[in-house]
Amino acid sequence: MILQKKASRYLLLIKIIIAGVILTLLLKLIKFGKLAKLLESKRVKYKGKDKINELIELVDKVSRARFFLIRKNCYKKCLLLYYFLNKTDCENLVLAIGISKINGKLQGHSWVIFNNQLLLDDKEFIKNYKIMHTLRR
């Protein structure tokens, strides 16, 4: 049972890495509108709070590790997280994209909200951003 659980976790990690590489390439090839439709594809059988927590943890690890073509980038991390969480049985999922003028420079930031809880980000940091676009489930 433990071996099966580890194998399942490694398989999920590999799926996240592959999705991250594909996502990076798609961001260079297609516009956000088409990408948003792809992100909202049909759901699979990731169920339960433990699986959702595991998805969040692994997406964070992959985005921090800077694998081939995947760089630490809030936009890509949030797109990956939204893609995998959208495949779960969860509801109340939001991908937000905002802008802010910080030190005279226009900056963008992305974050994911799940069940009214901010994931992998800081509330104090995002309060400076005005939401320009959202994907909701």
C-alpha positions in Angstrom: 0.0 0.0 0.0 2.8 2.4 0.9 4.7 1.6 -2.3 1.5 2.1 -4.3 1.0 5.5 -2.7 4.6 6.6 -3.5 4.2 5.4 -7.1 0.9 7.4 -7.4 2.6 10.5 -6.0 5.6 10.2 -8.4 3.2 9.7 -11.3 1.3 12.8 -10.3 4.6 14.7 -10.1 5.6 13.6 -13.6 2.2 14.7 -14.9 2.7 18.1 -13.3 6.2 18.5 -14.8 5.0 17.4 -18.3 2.0 19.8 -18.1 4.3 22.6 -17.0 6.6 22.1 -20.0 3.6 21.9 -22.4 2.0 25.0 -20.7 5.3 26.9 -21.2 5.3 26.1 -24.9 1.6 26.8 -25.3 2.0 30.3 -23.7 4.4 31.1 -26.6 2.1 29.7 -29.3 -1.5 30.6 -28.5 -3.4 33.4 -27.0 -4.8 33.4 -23.4 -8.4 32.9 -24.6 -7.6 29.6 -26.3 -5.4 28.6 -23.4 -8.2 29.3 -20.9 -10.5 26.9 -22.8 -7.8 24.2 -22.6 -7.4 24.8 -18.9 -11.1 24.1 -18.3 -11.0 20.7 -19.9 -13.0 17.7 -18.6 -12.4 16.6 -15.0 -10.7 13.4 -13.9 -10.9 11.5 -10.7 -8.7 13.5 -8.3 -10.9 13.5 -5.2 -10.6 14.3 -1.6 -8.9 16.9 0.5 -5.7 14.9 0.7 -5.3 14.7 -3.1 -6.1 18.4 -3.4 -3.4 19.2 -0.8 -1.0 16.9 -2.6 -1.6 18.7 -5.9 -1.0 22.1 -4.3 2.2 20.9 -2.7 3.6 19.3 -5.9 2.7 22.2 -8.2 4.6 24.5 -5.7 7.6 22.2 -5.7 7.7 21.9 -9.5 7.5 25.7 -9.9 10.2 26.3 -7.3 12.6 23.6 -8.8 12.9 25.4 -12.1 12.7 22.3 -14.3 13.5 22.4 -18.0 11.5 25.3 -19.6 9.6 25.9 -16.3 10.8 29.0 -14.5 9.6 30.4 -11.2 6.8 32.6 -12.4 3.5 33.3 -10.7 1.6 33.2 -13.9 2.8 29.7 -15.0 2.5 28.4 -11.4 -1.1 29.6 -11.1 -2.1 28.3 -14.5 -0.7 24.9 -13.6 -2.4 24.9 -10.2 -5.7 26.0 -11.8 -5.4 23.3 -14.4 -5.0 20.5 -12.0 -7.4 21.8 -9.3 -10.0 22.2 -12.1 -9.7 18.5 -12.7 -10.7 17.7 -9.2 -14.2 17.6 -7.6 -13.6 21.0 -6.0 -15.8 24.0 -6.5 -15.2 27.7 -5.8 -11.9 27.9 -7.7 -10.7 31.3 -9.1 -7.5 32.2 -11.1 -7.0 35.9 -10.8 -4.7 38.1 -12.9 -4.0 41.6 -11.6 -1.9 44.6 -12.2 -0.4 47.3 -10.0 1.9 50.3 -10.3 4.8 49.7 -7.9 7.7 52.2 -7.7 6.4 53.8 -11.0 6.4 50.5 -12.9 3.4 48.5 -14.1 3.6 45.0 -12.8 1.4 41.9 -13.1 0.7 39.1 -10.7 -1.4 36.0 -10.7 -2.9 34.0 -7.8 -5.4 31.2 -7.1 -8.2 31.3 -4.7 -9.9 28.0 -3.6 -12.9 28.0 -1.2 -12.2 31.7 -0.4 -8.6 30.8 0.6 -5.6 32.2 -1.1 -3.2 29.5 -2.2 0.6 29.8 -2.3 0.6 33.6 -2.0 0.4 36.4 0.6 -2.8 38.4 1.2 -0.8 41.6 2.0 1.1 41.3 -1.3 -2.0 40.9 -3.6 -4.0 43.6 -2.0 -1.9 46.1 -4.1 -3.2 44.5 -7.3 -6.3 45.4 -9.2 -7.9 42.3 -10.8 -8.1 42.6 -14.6 -9.2 39.0 -15.5 -10.4 35.9 -13.7 -11.2 32.3 -14.6 -13.9 30.9 -12.3 -15.2 27.4 -11.6 
